Amino acid sequence: MTDLPESPRRRFPLEYIVVGVPILVALLHLVMIQSSSQTRWKGGGFGMYADPHPNSYRVVWLVGEDEDGEDVAFSLDPFDDRVRYKRIDAPSRRVALRVLHDIAEDSKNFPERTNAGAIRAQLETLRATEDKDEELQRVLKLLPLAEVRMRVTEISINEQYTALEATPIHEVAIP
């Protein structure tokens, strides 16, 4: 039996994979920050190596009108400090407030991906039945009832470091 020479096999070197994956992630990050309202510091965090911290913070609000037609705003992220959701008796209502906060937390960095239907469903859960729970009634009076919108606002320090500026980044109507 004659030994045939082994054919040279082309291997895909591990070095290409090790270098290629971070480059691919960085390119994806660049595309995401250019095509959405995501900050450079979020997503892969590659901006932290190229940009100084933006001295900004995003806040997510539910805005609209109360039952008297007055403009109201309710902070979802950070969660409105007027509310003590742990004092609400009905577990489903506490969960609904927590889910609203979680949706807002995700919407802060990726506002285009906001699920308006999920926000509407949680608001309906909160208003579902009449309860004698005083804390829940207080929360319901703080929430907008009509023309409800979720608004993401970026709060930043101006270039002279003398004042705060609030800039709306994204707003979506809640059907």
N, C-alpha and C positions, 0 to 999 in steps of 0.2 A: 504494500500500500504506500502510495507516495503522499508525502505531505505537501499540501497546497499552501502556498503563502497566504497568510491572513490578509484579508482586504482591509485597508485602512478605514477605520470608522471615524466619522466626524462626530465628535461629541460637542454638545452645547456646554461650554464651560460655565461652571458655577460662578465664576467672576462676573460674567455678563449679567447674570440674574441679580447678584448682590448689588451691582451698580445700577441696573436698569429699574428695579422696583422703586427705590427712592426718587429717581428722576421722573418716573411715571406718576408717582404720588404728588410730587411738586408741580408737575405740569397740570394735573387734574385740579390741584388747589388754585393755581393761577387762573384756570378757566372758570372755576366756581366763583372766585372773588370778582372777576370781570363781568360775569353774566348774572349775578344776583346781588343782593344787598348784604351778603355775608361779609364780615370783617376779615381783614388779613390775619388776625390773630386766632380766628376760629377755623375749624375744619381740619387742618393738618398742622396749623400753627407755624407754617414756614415764614409768615410775615414777621414773627417775633425776631427773626434773625436779620431782617432787612429794614424794618421800620421801628422807630421808637414807639413805645406804647401810645395809643392815640388819645389818652386822657379823656376817654369817653365811656359812657355806660348806656345801655339800652333799657328802656322801661316799656312794658306792654300794658296798655289800658283798654278797658271796655268803656266806650263813650257813647252817649246818646242822650235821650230825654227821660225825665222821670214822669210820674203820672200827672204832674202839674204843667208839663211842657218845658220845665227848666233843664238846662244843660247839666249833665252829671258825668263824672269820670270815676271809674273804679279801677284801681291798680291790681293787675293780675300777677305781674312779676316785676319787682318784688311784690309779694302779696300785701294787699291793703292792711295797714296796721290797725285800722278801726275794727277789724273783724277778728273774733276769737273762734275760729271754726271748730275747735275742740269742745266748745261749750254747746254746740248744736246737738240736740238729742238724737235726731234721726240719722242713723249711720249712712243712709243713701245720700242725704244732703251733704254730709261731711265729705263723702267720697266725690260727689259732684263738684264741690269747691276745690278739692285736691286735684281732680282731673282738669278743671279749668286752669289751675296754676301750672300743671304739667304741660298742657297744650301751649300756654303762653311762654313757658320756659323754652320749649322747642322753637316757637315762633320768633323768639328774640333774635336768634342767629340765622334762621332760615325763614323769614317772613312770607316768602312766596309759597311755601309749602303749608301754610296755615289751613287747617281743616275747619272751615266755617260751620259746616254741618254738625261736627262734634261739639263745637261751642254752643250752637243752638240747642242741641240735645241736652247738654248739661244745664243750660239756663232753664229749659222746660222742666227738667227733673227738680231743680230748686223750687220752681213755682207750682209744682204738680198739685199739691193739696194744701188746704188750709191747716195750719198747725198752730198750736198754742205755745210753741217754742218761741220765747221772747228774743233770743239771740238770732234765730232764723228770720224772724220778722224784721229785726233791725238790719240784717244783711240785705234782705229783699228791698228795703227802702233805699239802700245805697246803690243798688244795681240799676242801670238804665233799662227802661221798659220799651221805648220806641226808638226807631231809627238807630238801632244798636250797630256799632262798628268796633272792630278791634284795631287799635292803632299802636304801631311800634314807633317810639320816639327815642332819638339818640340825644343824650345830654352830654355836652362836651365843654371843655374850658377853652376860651378864645385864645388866639395866639399871644396876646399880651398877658395872659393869665390874670385877667382882672374881672371876668364875668363868665357866668355859665350861659350856654346857648342850647336851646331845645329845638331840634330839627325833626319833623316827622319823616320817618324812613318809608313806612308802608302803612296802608290802611285798607281794610277789607270789610265790606258790609256783611252783617250776620243776618241771613234770611229769616 
